[in-house]
Amino acid sequence: MERLRSHREFTAVLRRRHRVSSRDLVIHYLIPGPDWTATPLPTASAVHEGRHDILPAGRRRMGLAVSKNVGKAVTRNKVKRRFRQLAGFKEDLLPSSCDLVVRAKPSAATATYKQLEEQMDRLFRDLMRKSGKTADGLDVQGQSGPQFAGSKRQPVQQLKTSEGCRV
């Protein structure tokens, strides 16, 4: 899993206000979908133009936010190492394209590895459920996203199996 690095990348995720939380951590997320307004560019082009806030297709990126309220530097670094390792193990539970900001609450410093693992597992599953996407990037119905007809981007109406074909 790649990392979010710039302030611009972090704020792009945090501005969307999508999040899931537990006792010790909060995960802010951004998943491209029907409400996604930015046009994805190829990675080389996006970086060349300085557009680091655009999510490249097929990539999972994560940033960590561990404030001084969690503890001193040694404690904060320990929490960050745990989050990185757990996110790497649970990466397959996430959509194929997403940006995450994992924020530690002060109680994360005293949480055991097992507790953090259970919480992250539950939050990643909640994130998938809320986003309506599967790990391979398809939505719950098995499509790669909304299908649009014409230039006005109106959704194509699906025929029900009981309607049959009308000519």
C-alpha positions in Angstrom: 0.0 0.0 0.0 1.4 3.4 -1.0 1.5 6.3 1.4 -0.2 9.7 1.3 2.6 12.2 1.6 1.6 15.8 1.0 -0.8 18.1 3.0 -2.8 18.4 -0.2 -3.4 14.6 -0.4 -4.5 14.5 3.3 -6.9 17.4 3.0 -8.4 15.9 -0.2 -9.5 12.9 1.9 -10.5 14.8 5.0 -12.6 17.3 3.1 -15.0 14.5 2.0 -16.0 13.8 5.6 -16.5 10.1 5.0 -15.3 8.1 8.0 -15.7 5.0 10.1 -14.5 4.9 13.7 -14.0 2.6 16.7 -12.7 3.0 20.2 -9.0 3.6 19.3 -9.0 4.7 15.7 -10.8 6.7 13.0 -10.5 6.0 9.3 -11.3 8.8 6.9 -11.7 7.6 3.4 -12.1 8.7 -0.2 -13.3 6.2 -2.8 -14.0 7.3 -6.4 -17.6 6.7 -7.4 -20.6 8.5 -8.8 -19.9 11.7 -6.7 -16.3 11.7 -7.7 -15.7 15.1 -9.4 -11.9 15.0 -10.2 -10.9 13.3 -13.5 -8.3 10.7 -12.8 -5.1 11.3 -14.7 -2.3 8.8 -15.4 0.1 8.8 -12.5 3.0 10.3 -14.4 0.8 13.1 -15.8 -0.8 13.8 -12.4 2.6 14.0 -10.6 4.1 16.1 -13.5 1.3 18.6 -13.2 1.5 18.7 -9.4 -1.9 17.2 -9.0 -1.2 14.9 -6.0 -4.8 15.0 -4.8 -6.1 12.9 -7.7 -6.5 9.2 -6.9 -4.7 7.1 -9.5 -6.9 4.1 -10.7 -6.2 0.8 -9.0 -4.2 2.1 -6.1 -4.7 2.0 -2.4 -3.0 4.8 -0.5 -2.9 5.4 3.3 -1.7 8.3 5.5 -1.3 8.2 9.2 -2.3 10.9 11.7 -1.0 10.3 15.2 -1.1 13.5 17.3 1.0 14.3 20.4 -2.1 13.5 22.5 -1.3 9.8 21.9 2.0 10.0 23.7 5.7 10.8 23.3 7.6 10.1 20.1 8.4 6.5 21.0 4.7 5.7 21.6 3.5 7.5 18.5 6.0 5.7 16.4 4.9 2.3 17.9 1.3 3.1 17.1 2.2 4.1 13.5 4.2 0.9 13.0 1.3 -1.2 14.2 -1.1 0.7 11.9 1.1 0.2 8.9 1.5 -3.5 9.5 -2.2 -4.1 10.1 -3.2 -2.1 7.1 -0.8 -4.2 5.0 -2.3 -7.4 6.3 -5.9 -6.3 5.8 -5.4 -4.5 2.5 -7.4 -7.1 0.5 -10.5 -6.0 2.4 -10.4 -2.5 0.8 -11.7 -1.4 -2.6 -9.1 -1.5 -5.4 -8.9 2.3 -5.5 -9.1 4.3 -2.3 -7.3 6.9 -0.1 -7.3 6.4 3.6 -6.2 8.6 6.6 -6.0 6.5 9.7 -6.2 8.7 12.8 -5.2 7.4 16.2 -7.2 8.3 19.3 -5.2 8.8 22.5 -6.5 5.4 23.7 -4.6 3.7 20.8 -1.3 4.0 22.9 -2.6 1.5 25.5 -4.5 -0.8 23.1 -3.0 -4.2 22.5 -2.1 -5.4 19.0 -5.0 -7.8 19.0 -7.5 -5.1 19.9 -6.2 -2.8 17.1 -6.3 -5.7 14.7 -9.9 -6.5 15.5 -10.9 -2.8 15.2 -9.1 -2.3 11.9 -10.6 -5.5 10.5 -14.1 -4.3 11.5 -13.5 -0.8 10.2 -12.2 -2.0 6.8 -15.3 -4.2 6.5 -17.6 -1.3 7.4 -15.8 0.9 4.9 -16.5 -1.7 2.2 -20.1 -1.9 3.2 -20.6 1.9 3.2 -18.8 2.4 -0.1 -20.8 -0.3 -1.9 -17.7 -1.5 -3.7 -16.0 -4.9 -3.6 -12.2 -5.5 -3.3 -11.9 -5.7 -7.1 -13.4 -2.3 -7.7 -16.9 -3.4 -8.7 -20.0 -2.1 -7.1 -22.2 -4.5 -5.1 -24.3 -5.4 -8.3 -21.1 -6.5 -10.1 -20.8 -3.5 -12.4 -17.8 -1.2 -12.6 -19.8 1.8 -11.5 -22.9 3.7 -12.8 -23.7 3.4 -16.5 -24.6 6.6 -18.2 -26.5 7.2 -21.5 -26.2 10.3 -23.7 -24.3 13.4 -23.0 -26.3 14.5 -19.9 -24.9 11.7 -17.8 -28.3 10.2 -16.9 -28.3 6.7 -15.5 -29.3 3.9 -17.9 -32.5 2.3 -16.6 -32.1 -1.5 -16.1 -34.9 -3.8 -17.3 -36.3 -6.1 -14.7 -36.2 -9.7 -15.6 -40.0 -9.9 -15.5 -40.5 -7.1 -18.0 -39.2 -8.9 -21.1 -38.4 -7.1 -24.3 -40.7 -4.6 -25.9 -40.4 -3.5 -29.5 
